[in-house]
Amino acid sequence: MNPFIAMFTIAPSAVAIVAGAAVCAGLALAIIGLLPRPPKLSDALARLDADLGLTSARDGDEHANLVADDGSRIERLAANAFQRWHLPLSLATQRKLAQQHRSIGDFMAAKLVLALAGLVAPALATGLLWALGVIASPWPMGVSLLGAVAGYLWPDLTLRREAAILTEQSGDAISVYFDLVTLIRLGNASAVQALTEAAALSDAPVFLAVRDALARARLQQRPPWAELHRVAENLGLPDVADLADIMALDEQGAALVDALRARVRELRKAHLAASKLAAQKQAEAMTVWMVVPVLIFALIFLIPPLMTMIAGL
């Protein structure tokens, strides 16, 4: 045997030793991960504030609930895994979950289930094909690791896409909310009463957020304008803050109907401009796919003469 080749040849015993060491290291890391760890001081203080009711309303808007359905065993197990294993979850993701009224347990359950499916399905398929002799080596089982990573990250991509759709739908919902507030205001209702009755007419996320803000302000016995500003900041909808500023003029005895109608017209014009811009972008994107067939036909007619010219040279 060539000494150069023999130098890079791996003995079966060495492969077995490396594989055994990798398995033992994985088991050790899994056991270490399951051991209880002392909580961080910031997490302990935050939990203590939540138990005592000292958490601010703003923190309640930005952070999602740990468990939404106490009767769901999978959700509770995923929430326990999130707390025990200290799984990473950014503040931006928690804010998106709060906007969609989803709990952390529900989100982590989707991530863990998809990660397990991505890990098990390729391994079972590859093992079955190897046992049947279709493939000669079980090494393609390593694809299951990629499947587990893809399954774990897939809910994050879905959450971002749903957040973008929710933002677009929220812009339409706030325009409808303006109309409802204006109509109720025309019935000689007060500013707070118009906001409350209009928010109770739909279960859209914007309506639910405004309804919760009004309920908190009513329980705290203070005007709801600050709570509406927090909703506008958390949802990224400055129109809600504009509505709060307009309705706050009621305390000064100002006429609100004309201001509301003017704001509704501005919202409709902005929505129409955004729709036209989106349609123009889609039309421009379609031109790319229209050019591709033309290029293919051009290459079909140009390649044979070019090959003839090159062969003649």
N, C-alpha and C positions, 0 to 999 in steps of 0.2 A: 504494500500500500504506500502511496505517496506520503512522505512525512508531512507535507503541507496540508494535505487533506486529513490525515490522522490527527493533526493538532486541533482541528475544528470539529472532530467527531465527538459527539456526546454519548457517553456510556449510558445504558438503561438504568444502572444503579444511581447515577447522578440525577437523571430525570426524576426517579422515584423519590430521592432525597429532597429535591427542590419542591416537588409537588406536596410531599408530606409536610415540609416546613411551611409552605403557603397555607395549607389547610389548618395546621396548628395555629399559625398567626391569625388566621381569620376567626377561628373559634375563640382565641384569647381576646381579640378585639370585640367580638360579639358579647362575651361575658363581661368585659369591662364596660361596654355600653349599657348593659342591663343593670349594672350596680347602681344603687341610688347615690346621687351626688348632692352635696349641699347647695341649696338655691342661691342665686345671686342676691346681693343685698337690694339692688334696685327692683328685682322681681318680687322679693318678699315685701318690700315697702308698698309696691303697687298693689299687690294682693291684699295687704292689710288696709290700704285706703279704700279698695273696692268693697271689702267686707264691712267697713265702718260707714260706707256711703259718702266718702270724702272725695271721690273721683269727680272731676269737673264734667260738665256737660259736653265740653269740647272733646275730652278724651273719650267719652262714650260714643261720639260720632265717628272718631277716627279709628277706633279699634273695634274689631268684630267680636261677637260673642264666642265663647269657647264651645258651647253646645247649644243648639237651637231646639232640638227634639230630645228630651230626656228619655223617651221610650225607644230611641234607636240605639241598639247595642253596638252596631258598627261605628256609629258616630262617637259614642262614648269611649270605645276602645281606641279610636284614632286620636281623640283628644288626650287620653291618658298617654299614648305613645308620644304625642307632641310634647307633653310636659316632661315625661320621664326621660326621653332620649334627647331632649333639647334640639328638636329639629329646627332648622333655620326658616324663618318667615319674616320677610321685611315689613317695615311699617307701611310702605306703599301698597303691598299686597293685602295687608289687613284693612287698609282704607278701601280698596276695591271690593273686598268681601263685605265690608259694612255698607257700601253703597248698593250692593246687590242683595243685601239682607241674607247673606250666607254666613254660616258659622265656621270657625277654624276646624272643628271636628269633621264637618262635612267635606271641607276642602282637603284636609289631610287624609281622609278616608279614600277619596278619589285618587290621590297621589299614590298611596300605599297599595291600593288594589291594582291600579294600572301598572305600577312597578313590579308587583308580584306576577301579574299576567305576562308582562314583557320578559320576566326572568324565567318563568316556568315553560311557557309555550314553545320558544325555540329550543330549549333543552330537551323537552319531551319529543319534539319532532325530529331533532337531530339524533337523539338516542334511538328512536324507533328505526330511522333509516340506517343507522350504523348496525343495529341488531339484525336487520333484514339483509345486510350486505350491500345496500345501495351505495353507500359511501364507505371509503376504506379507513377513515380516521375519525375519531370523535372530537377532534379539535374544533370543528365548526360550532361546538356548543358555546364557545366564547362569544358568539353573537348574542347569546341571552343576556350578557352583561350590558351590551349596547341597548338591547330591548328594555332592560330594567331602567336604565338612565332615561331613555326616551319616554317610557311610561310615567316615570316620576316627574318629568318636566312638561308633559303634555297638558295637565290641568293649568299650569301657569300660562301657556300660550292661549288656551281656551278662555281663561279669565281676562287676559288682555283684550282679546277679540270681543268678548261680551262687554267689557268696560267701554270700548270704543262705540259699540252699538248702543249701549245705554246712554252714553253722552249725547249721541245724535238724537235718540228718542226723547231724552230729557229736554232738549231744546224745543221740540215740538210740544211736549207736555206743558212746559212753562208758558207757552203762548196760549194754550187752551185755558190754563189756570188764570191768566190775566183776563181772558174773556169772561170766565165764570165770576171772578171777583167783581168785574165791572157790572155784570148783570145783577148780582146780588146787592151791590152798592146802590144801584138804581132803585132798589126796593126800600130805600131809607134805612138800611142796616148800617151798623157801626163798622169801623175799619176792622177790628178784631173779629167781629161776628162774620163779616164778609169773608175774611181769610179762613176762618174755621169751617164755615158751611161749604165753601168752595173746595177745601182740602178733603172733605168727607165724601165727595162725589165720585172719587176714583181711587183705585188701589195701585196706581202707577208709582214707581219708586220716588219720583219727585213729590207727589202728593203725600206719600207716606212720610217722607222726611220732613215736609212742612207741617204735617199733622203732629208728628212727634215733637217738633220744636215748639209748636203752639201749646201742646199739652205740658211740656216742661215749664214754659213761661207761666202758664196758668197755675200750675202747682206751686211755683216759686213766687206767685203774686207780683209779677213785674211785667212791663211791656215786652212784647215778643220780638222787638226789632233786633236786639242783639242776637237772639237765637236764630233769626232768619239770616242774619249776616254770617253766622257760623255755618249754616246749611249751605249758603252760597259759596263759602270758601272750601268746604269739604267736597261738595259736588262739582266744583269748578263752573258754577253757573252765576255769573255776575248779575243776571237778570233778576234773580231772587233778591239780591241786595238792593237793586233799583226798586223793586216792588216794596220792600220794607221802608225805603226812604220815602216813597210816595205815600204809603199808607200812614207813615208817622206824621205827615202833615195834617192828618185829621185832628190831632191834638191842638193844632193852631187854628182850627176852624177853616181851613182852606178847602176849596172845591176839588175833589179827587177824580171825578168822572172824566173830566176833560184831560187831565194828566194821564189817566189810565188808558184812555182811547188813543192818545198820542203815542204812548209807549207801545201799545199793541200794533199800531201802524208801523212803527220802527222795527218791531220784532218780525212782522210779516215781510217787510222789505228785506231785512237781513236774511231771513230764511229763504226767500226767493233768490237772492244773490248767491247764497251758499249752494242752493240746488242747481242753479245754472253753472256755477263753477265745477261742481261735482260731475254734472253731465258733460261738460267740456273736457274734463280730465278723462272720463271714460271713453269719449269719442276719440281723443288723441291716443289713448292706449289701444283702441281697436285698429287704428291705422297701421300700427306695427305688425299686427297679424295679417293685415291685408297686403302688406309689402312682401311678406315671406313667400307666399305662392308665386308671386311675380319673379322673385329672385330665383326660386327653384326652377321655373320654366326657362329663365334666361340662362342659368347654368346648364340645363339640359341641351340647349341649342348651341352654347358656346364651347362646352368642354370637348366634343368630338373634333371640331376644326383645330382647336388648340393642341390636342393630342396628336393630330395629323401633322401639324406644323413642327411640333417638338420631335416627332419620329423622323421627319424629313431632314432635320438638322443633324 
